[in-house]
Amino acid sequence: MELKNFFMIVVLGFLVFTLTGCAEIQTDEVIKLGWVGPLTGKTAQWGEPAYKTAKMAVDDVNSNGGVNGKLFELVVEDSQSEPKNAATAAQKFINQDKVDIILTHLSSESLVVAPLAEEAQIVMFASATSTPDLTEAGDYIFRVTPVNKEGQTIAEELEKNGIQKVALLTEQSKYTLPIKNAFEESYSGEIVLNEEFTSTDLDSRTLVTKVKESDIEAVVLFPETLVKISELLRSIQEQEVTADIYGNAAFNTPEIFDLVDPEMNNFAFATLYIDETYDLTAKFIEDYKTNYGEEMPNKAHTLDAATKIYILAEGMAICGDDTECLKDFLYGIKDKQTVSGILSIDENGDADKTYIIKRIVGEEIV
């Protein structure tokens, strides 16, 4: 199924609701979507591909006539990987740009934007935001990425494999610390070494020396940035650490093959499940490669950025500019097939999806 056909089916399927009038039709010529995320800086590895897929989805919606005859317009701000910049962007969206919806990416940014969107009674739709701290953020706050289960998933995998002694290394961030907390609560084995490091301060060689000197069976890595992944893996390989390696979804990117020796021992990570054989998902992944000349990184979270656009197109085809109607639509999403997997949204605006374990075997992720 082509993207344009999918969107047309969505709009036609809900046209009857639009005609019966759950909401007043918008009077503006465009629907403004304020998008803020890290296009530069330490977390640009997450933000740049998310923006690209969001733009692809917006272009697809607009090429098929928009929503009720109105086109989506992306108003884009680069947070430069700094939450304070995301807050400034949100204030601009609300007070100057007069956007209809705010789109965020990453936990640290969503947390500072959420109270501003809630106060202004503007729907905020987040992706790659898994922090549990967003659950109570307000009635206008939604996300397509579920509350973090990576820590729990890794703990279950370790115990299934009989691994009872680990070293745990965690980068300090709004994304990774909840993963660590969930892992500590779920893992019944012994955490022999438990170390944290900041995004700007990591003596990886000294830290990995501690790992090598510890009596462990596996190393559990919870970084946020590709830079820290690179530093840690380089030191692990240089010091010939032979323990198995387990990580979070930050490892789910094509760049990992430049960092991991194919001869390394067992290497696994937890990530969100997406069905890459689903026709719409497969086409989107292929179109991304065609458009940008590269493989799509961090597929689950990157595709979530497109899912938000299509869901909003559905909801606004029904609701026009009626925000209360749009909220009800979002809260009502249950077991919905999307570009990034099966999605449900609960009474807190939180998403529900499945986490799985992937392994790096040679030069393939399986």
Long-range contacts (C-beta under 8 A, 24 or more apart in sequence): 1-279, 1-280, 1-283, 2-283, 3-57, 3-60, 3-280, 3-283, 3-284, 3-287, 4-60, 4-63, 4-64, 6-280, 6-310, 7-60, 7-61, 7-64, 7-310, 7-313, 8-64, 10-310, 10-313, 10-314, 10-317, 11-64, 11-67, 11-313, 11-314, 11-317, 14-314, 14-317, 14-318, 15-317, 17-318, 18-68, 18-317, 18-318, 18-320, 22-318, 22-319, 22-322, 22-325, 23-318, 23-319, 23-320, 23-321, 23-322, 23-325, 23-326, 24-320, 24-321, 24-322, 25-68, 25-320, 25-321, 26-68, 26-70, 26-100, 26-316, 26-320, 26-321, 27-321, 28-70, 28-100, 28-321, 29-70, 29-71, 30-70, 30-71, 30-72, 30-73, 31-66, 31-67, 31-70, 31-71, 31-72, 31-73, 31-100, 31-101, 31-316, 32-73, 32-75, 32-97, 32-98, 32-99, 32-100, 32-101, 33-58, 33-72, 33-73, 33-74, 33-75, 33-99, 33-100, 33-101, 33-102, 33-103, 33-309, 33-312, 34-75, 34-77, 34-89, 34-90, 34-93, 34-97, 34-99, 34-101, 34-102, 34-103, 35-74, 35-75, 35-76, 35-77, 35-103, 36-76, 36-77, 36-78, 36-79, 36-86, 36-89, 36-90, 36-93, 36-102, 36-103, 36-104, 36-105, 36-109, 36-113, 37-78, 37-79, 37-86, 37-103, 37-104, 37-105, 37-106, 37-109, 38-78, 38-79, 38-80, 38-81, 38-105, 38-106, 38-109, 39-76, 39-78, 39-79, 39-80, 40-78, 40-80, 40-81, 41-79, 41-80, 41-81, 41-82, 42-81, 42-199, 42-225, 42-227, 43-81, 43-106, 43-224, 43-225, 44-81, 45-225, 45-226, 45-253, 45-255, 45-297, 45-298, 46-105, 46-106, 46-128, 46-298, 46-301, 47-78, 47-79, 47-81, 47-105, 47-106, 49-288, 49-296, 49-297, 49-298, 49-302, 49-305, 50-105, 50-127, 50-128, 50-301, 50-302, 50-304, 50-305, 51-76, 51-105, 51-305, 52-288, 52-291, 52-292, 52-302, 53-284, 53-288, 53-296, 53-302, 53-303, 53-305, 53-306, 54-103, 54-305, 54-306, 54-308, 54-309, 56-284, 56-287, 56-288, 56-291, 56-306, 57-305, 57-306, 57-308, 57-309, 57-310, 57-339, 58-309, 61-309, 61-310, 61-313, 67-313, 67-316, 67-317, 68-316, 68-317, 68-320, 72-309, 72-313, 75-99, 79-109, 83-108, 83-109, 83-111, 83-112, 84-112, 86-112, 86-113, 87-112, 87-113, 87-116, 89-113, 90-116, 90-117, 91-116, 93-122, 94-120, 94-122, 100-321, 101-125, 101-312, 103-127, 103-305, 103-308, 104-129, 105-129, 105-305, 106-174, 106-175, 107-131, 107-133, 107-134, 107-173, 107-174, 107-175, 108-173, 108-174, 108-175, 110-134, 110-143, 111-137, 111-174, 114-138, 114-141, 117-141, 121-323, 122-323, 123-323, 123-326, 123-327, 123-330, 125-308, 125-311, 125-312, 125-330, 127-301, 127-304, 127-305, 127-307, 127-308, 128-298, 128-301, 128-304, 128-305, 130-175, 130-178, 130-179, 131-174, 131-175, 131-178, 132-178, 133-174, 133-178, 134-350, 135-348, 135-349, 135-350, 136-348, 137-349, 139-327, 139-349, 140-323, 140-327, 141-349, 142-330, 142-345, 142-349, 143-349, 143-350, 143-351, 144-304, 144-307, 144-308, 144-311, 144-338, 144-340, 144-343, 144-345, 144-351, 145-272, 145-301, 145-304, 145-351, 145-353, 146-272, 146-350, 146-351, 146-352, 146-353, 146-355, 147-350, 147-351, 148-175, 148-178, 148-179, 148-182, 149-182, 149-270, 149-355, 150-179, 150-182, 150-222, 150-248, 150-249, 150-270, 150-271, 150-355, 151-178, 151-179, 151-180, 151-181, 151-182, 151-183, 151-184, 151-185, 151-186, 151-222, 151-248, 152-182, 152-183, 152-185, 152-186, 152-355, 153-270, 153-355, 153-356, 153-357, 154-183, 154-220, 154-246, 154-247, 154-248, 154-270, 154-357, 155-182, 155-183, 155-186, 155-187, 155-188, 156-186, 157-246, 157-268, 157-270, 157-357, 158-187, 158-189, 158-218, 158-220, 158-246, 159-187, 159-188, 159-189, 161-244, 163-189, 163-217, 163-218, 163-244, 164-189, 164-190, 164-217, 165-189, 165-190, 165-192, 165-215, 165-216, 165-217, 165-218, 166-190, 166-191, 166-192, 166-216, 166-217, 166-218, 166-219, 166-220, 166-246, 167-191, 167-192, 167-193, 167-194, 167-195, 167-210, 167-211, 167-214, 167-216, 167-218, 167-219, 167-220, 167-243, 168-193, 168-194, 168-195, 168-220, 168-222, 169-193, 169-195, 169-196, 169-197, 169-207, 169-211, 169-219, 169-220, 169-221, 169-222, 169-223, 169-232, 170-195, 170-196, 170-197, 170-222, 170-223, 171-196, 171-197, 171-198, 171-199, 171-202, 171-222, 171-223, 171-224, 171-225, 171-228, 172-196, 172-197, 172-198, 172-199, 173-199, 173-224, 175-224, 176-222, 176-223, 176-224, 176-248, 179-222, 179-248, 180-222, 183-220, 183-222, 192-216, 197-228, 199-224, 199-225, 199-228, 202-228, 202-231, 202-232, 204-231, 204-232, 204-234, 204-235, 205-235, 205-238, 205-239, 207-232, 207-235, 208-232, 208-235, 208-236, 208-239, 208-241, 209-239, 211-236, 211-241, 211-243, 212-239, 212-241, 216-243, 217-243, 217-244, 218-243, 218-244, 218-245, 218-246, 219-243, 219-244, 219-245, 219-246, 220-246, 220-247, 221-245, 221-246, 221-247, 221-248, 221-251, 222-247, 222-248, 223-247, 223-248, 223-250, 224-250, 225-250, 226-250, 226-253, 226-255, 229-256, 229-259, 230-259, 233-259, 233-260, 234-259, 237-261, 237-264, 244-268, 246-270, 249-298, 249-300, 249-301, 250-298, 251-360, 252-298, 252-299, 252-300, 252-358, 252-365, 253-297, 253-298, 254-294, 254-295, 254-297, 255-297, 256-360, 256-365, 257-360, 257-363, 260-360, 262-362, 262-363, 264-360, 266-359, 267-359, 267-360, 268-357, 268-358, 268-359, 268-360, 269-357, 269-358, 269-360, 270-355, 270-356, 270-357, 270-358, 271-300, 271-355, 271-356, 271-358, 272-300, 272-301, 272-340, 272-341, 272-353, 272-354, 272-355, 272-356, 273-300, 273-341, 273-353, 273-354, 273-355, 273-356, 274-299, 274-300, 274-303, 274-340, 274-341, 275-341, 278-337, 280-339, 281-339, 281-340, 284-339, 300-340, 300-341, 303-339, 303-340, 303-341, 304-340, 306-339, 306-340, 307-338, 307-339, 307-340, 307-343, 310-338, 310-339, 311-336, 311-338, 311-343
